[in-house]
């Protein structure tokens, strides 16, 4: 029981939410790729720019998330938290409206939430 008392539960909550948001973003992104398979025959420059920019933002946040998991949490706790978040992500994505998930808005909102949580000033990820 002393093992659990050494865990920073704030860091665990931040880690869990970050992994959940990254997984939601990945699932939403998978509906946008490959670009040739989308409904519109020629995707616009704004669509491509949105995809590239949000992927870069979430990739940087993922690096911070890995650092948080390795630095602030014991290994088994980080693995259990990440696994739970990965299992929960598809269930939450189904609850979101299709217009949100299939559009640019979903990628932008999920990337912004991920980045703001990962780079939270005064947070535990630093």
C-alpha positions as CSV (number, residue, x, y, z in Angstrom):
1,X,0.0,0.0,0.0
2,X,3.0,2.3,0.5
3,X,3.6,2.0,-3.2
4,X,0.5,4.0,-4.0
5,X,1.2,6.7,-1.5
6,X,4.4,7.6,-3.4
7,X,2.3,8.3,-6.5
8,X,1.6,11.9,-7.4
9,X,-2.1,11.6,-8.3
10,X,-2.1,15.0,-10.0
11,X,0.7,13.9,-12.3
12,X,-1.2,10.7,-12.9
13,X,-4.4,12.6,-13.8
14,X,-2.5,14.8,-16.2
15,X,-0.7,11.9,-17.8
16,X,-4.0,9.9,-18.2
17,X,-5.8,12.9,-19.8
18,X,-2.9,13.6,-22.1
19,X,-2.7,10.0,-23.3
20,X,-6.5,10.0,-23.7
21,X,-6.4,13.3,-25.8
22,X,-3.5,12.0,-27.9
23,X,-5.4,8.8,-28.6
24,X,-8.6,10.7,-29.5
25,X,-6.6,12.9,-31.8
26,X,-5.0,9.8,-33.5
27,X,-8.4,8.2,-34.0
28,X,-9.9,11.5,-35.4
29,X,-6.8,11.9,-37.7
30,X,-7.2,8.4,-39.0
31,X,-10.5,9.5,-40.6
32,X,-8.6,12.2,-42.6
33,X,-6.0,10.0,-44.1
34,X,-5.1,9.1,-46.8
35,X,-6.1,12.4,-48.3
36,X,-7.0,10.8,-51.7
37,X,-9.7,8.7,-50.0
38,X,-11.7,11.7,-48.6
39,X,-15.0,12.8,-50.1
40,X,-13.6,15.9,-51.7
41,X,-11.5,14.9,-54.8
42,X,-8.9,17.6,-54.2
43,X,-8.3,18.6,-50.6
44,X,-7.5,22.2,-50.0
45,X,-4.2,23.7,-48.8
46,X,-6.0,24.7,-45.6
47,X,-6.9,21.0,-44.9
48,X,-3.3,19.9,-45.5
49,X,-1.9,22.7,-43.4
50,X,-4.3,21.8,-40.6
51,X,-3.3,18.2,-40.6
52,X,0.4,18.9,-40.7
53,X,0.2,21.6,-38.0
54,X,-1.9,19.7,-35.6
55,X,0.2,16.5,-36.0
56,X,3.3,18.5,-35.2
57,X,1.6,20.1,-32.1
58,X,0.4,16.7,-30.8
59,X,3.8,15.1,-31.5
60,X,5.5,17.7,-29.3
61,X,2.9,17.2,-26.6
62,X,3.4,13.4,-26.9
63,X,7.1,13.9,-26.1
64,X,6.2,15.9,-23.0
65,X,3.7,13.2,-22.0
66,X,6.3,10.4,-22.3
67,X,8.6,12.6,-20.2
68,X,5.9,13.0,-17.6
69,X,5.2,9.3,-17.5
70,X,8.8,8.4,-17.1
71,X,9.8,11.1,-14.7
72,X,6.8,11.5,-12.4
73,X,5.2,8.1,-12.2
74,X,6.3,4.6,-11.4
75,X,6.4,2.4,-14.4
76,X,3.4,0.1,-13.5
77,X,1.2,3.1,-12.7
78,X,2.1,4.8,-16.0
79,X,1.4,1.6,-18.0
80,X,-2.0,1.0,-16.3
81,X,-3.0,4.7,-16.8
82,X,-2.0,4.7,-20.4
83,X,-3.7,1.4,-21.1
84,X,-6.9,2.6,-19.5
85,X,-6.8,5.8,-21.5
86,X,-6.2,3.9,-24.8
87,X,-9.2,1.6,-24.0
88,X,-11.4,4.6,-23.2
89,X,-10.6,6.7,-26.2
90,X,-12.7,4.8,-28.9
91,X,-15.7,4.9,-26.5
92,X,-15.4,8.7,-26.0
93,X,-14.9,9.3,-29.7
94,X,-18.2,7.5,-30.6
95,X,-20.0,9.9,-28.3
96,X,-18.7,13.0,-30.2
97,X,-20.8,14.2,-33.2
98,X,-19.6,13.1,-36.6
99,X,-19.4,16.7,-37.8
100,X,-16.8,17.4,-35.1
101,X,-14.7,14.3,-35.6
102,X,-14.8,14.4,-39.4
103,X,-14.0,18.1,-39.8
104,X,-11.0,20.3,-39.2
105,X,-12.6,21.6,-36.0
106,X,-12.1,18.2,-34.3
107,X,-8.4,18.1,-35.1
108,X,-7.8,21.7,-34.0
109,X,-9.7,21.4,-30.7
110,X,-8.1,18.1,-29.8
111,X,-4.6,19.5,-30.6
112,X,-5.2,22.7,-28.7
113,X,-6.5,20.8,-25.6
114,X,-3.5,18.4,-25.8
115,X,-1.0,21.2,-26.1
116,X,-2.5,23.3,-23.4
117,X,-2.5,20.4,-21.0
118,X,1.0,19.3,-21.9
119,X,2.4,22.8,-21.6
120,X,0.4,23.9,-18.6
121,X,2.4,26.6,-16.8
122,X,3.0,25.4,-13.2
123,X,1.8,21.9,-14.2
124,X,3.6,18.7,-13.4
125,X,4.9,18.0,-16.9
126,X,7.7,20.5,-16.6
